[in-house]
Amino acid sequence: MIAFLLLAMTIPTWSQPRNGSHAPEIHVSKVLSPKGSDVPSLRKLRGRTIVLDFWATWCGPCIASMPHMNELVKTLDPGKFTFIAIDDEDESVTAAFLSKRTISSIVALDATKATFRSYAIDSRPATVVIDPQGNVALVTTPAKLNAQILQSISSRVPAEHGAVQAKAEPKANALSAQAPEKALKATSSSPSEDPLAEISVRRKLPDEPSFTVDHGGANYNFIGWDAKSLLEIVFESSQTPFQLVDQPPLGNFDLIVKGGKMDDEVLQTIEQAVLAEAFGMDIRKQDTQREALILVHPKESPLILLPTFDPRVSHGMEKHDGATSFTNLNMSGVADLIGRQYGMPVVDETGITGGFDGTISLPSNVDQLSEAVRKATGLEVTRGVRTITTYVATKRANDRPASSN
């Protein structure tokens, strides 16, 4: 049985080379791809713009970012730019991944984790751009990187001649430790075992930046979000719309989730209980008949999506240039992706199980949706009327203001 106890979280400090500082050396043990490539070093690559992409086969957002990174490699001048994808896993794991997926960057192994440590990489995906002078120019994520930014860095004059330095992305681990306002901890029956999950909600700190960080698996932070948005994130999907009858508390909050290896559905149930308690809301399900989009798989249409390399990989999604790339998304997840674009419930009637990787561009006109989905996935979208379950949120009776006569 799962017991719920109060929790206080401690978050370690986080440090990395600052923008404009000399980049630490790249220490990798082996290059897996392209075969025969030299082991990269800053000395050998002096005068080039270097893009270090820290990733892992278990990192869903990393895999989702690969089509975008491959396009950057294809687009930019190979005489001026070098892309290096650095993984710290066992060689057999990375090699097996490369046998099923394409990475256009140089793929290198950091078996000793020396480069991960020197660049203080504690969450993935993470991208570090080094300018032609050998200095750290940008710390970001693949989703925020584009050809224009890289070309600007490549042509930048040295910092002492007036170059503008890019601002590093904020990281969750820079937060000071605080006791959350509302927090629940799901523990196993034995007190000596690690917690199954840790979920907390607290008010945003006064000087804390707002951002979101995916630490891989079911571990992520939503920092500085309003209560309505957090409720929608946890409750709403294309299959279960979310309706607010009463407004939740005002202000911004942090949702911190350490899900461990807990089942996704069980973890979501706990998250829902935590948020309902934290914001003083009663949330019930209500069935209604309404028009919906229906996701189907015609028998004559082959499925274009690729099965996820490893079903244990975290879910990942990245939007860039009008397209969304995803990894380990099941059919309900694909339906949810479509539903959020058009603000309509989407019902999965494909009968397909398992997680998949793919890329899809959703048109602004819903009438063009079915053709776009068919070309990208092999699925089709139709219209119909279905019974849709909606979450309806109201304030708890003891949280309502007293009525006046």
Steps between C-alpha positions, in 0.01 A plus 500: 500500500626850421522734796502879461738699722624858513818566297770767493729500196864601481637594158878499444683802365589510130808651339637513145746702291367851448438653160817661375724278715751264346331171411621191689674238289292225338598161643335209317612139494382396156321621186226262384382696196611578236732201523866585465457856631769649723425555867403869517682758710487878530854527365413309183177695451640849569341756264174307466170546679444186707158377608511254789173310530478302826247218466410142593300214351262513800428872453177550306549876440851424368363256244219737407759772428704285261314587176557870576868451582548286187348780293743752651794275412368471145435875465820653640844513336699192613818705459390737776287290735560175687215324681589245767233287670645377830354203688629345824333159473654162430628469143272204423191704595594800286608279207167315509318832488707617201407182312136618503522879505700757305714764672680727252731647765824335604391250767752469780508309828596660830562177688661671802239780503789749501337732245162478670669603827710780354192655336282423809233321298232371737194495274448407137471602227759773551687688229819703536626713209871588490608791281798494258722655770438203731264678741157392625254706294164348594350246738153396388288209380454368144151646474635854546784460251473602135724570200479878545632482857786272399597711201506808724733325745720377217551853365534662843814702573689415821329622818767762574400671172141555605321171435164461671497191719192275497310435819509151650180307551389485865525160664274347760789405724585867553197527728555540870354226717160583646230305678199475269161634604325178402686176437429130501741210497404153379706242689536126479402278791859473625647825641848395384399504133523809279175698452292390203424863419546849640267780388485850644321828432625828642461869435758641259794669670507882452814519282466157340490488116214313331596197294445130445762225527467134401756293695415180312250230582220620728716772657422857407445850640241761400634817660297822527174378339154625597259257670264475201782395267632239745152351541459481121842334460419225750130445427430597140555290189324463167298214653414685823448878464532713814239758603543756778172609663678692778839668478792342690734707720674795336877527466773278357608163631766230457408137430793265566463133406739212567309205364771236517383183325137535599236406243387805298130462583565455872735798502241718325238401759734611779581825319130572464442437871790729595379791282137468609612510864750782447250726323192404705301368201239228464546333161244255363442323170197575284400318178350698210419430134695734273662529159850360488787419266564126474843351437483176298739268318367388159594139427636589156732770638842388637606661828783746430595566864806318637465285814691661787855366531456415870153497664664619825606828338339815637233675294637786294363771275655796318341768282704675236418680174137393509576129554480293816740209551420247771627179650332218695157647440209255504191548286321686778799732513480559123128574542579742781762677285238555229229602746712770664568654158132543416339522842277200427467158666674228296406138561752222433329212317810360329528191719881541483707452815859594584712813465613658173737766366413740222464856372178672397408846370144595592334748259318806631185392311340196666348399163854418380579299811418150382729520196787639709460226763480228234826612333689526828368196685286275280201580723186697409273743683121496459215682678221359713304525826638318802452487876775723641601497867573849632672596825292771673680700771324697776621651826449284806206610714718612791714712260205696359433851633203522736184627329350826624128569530 
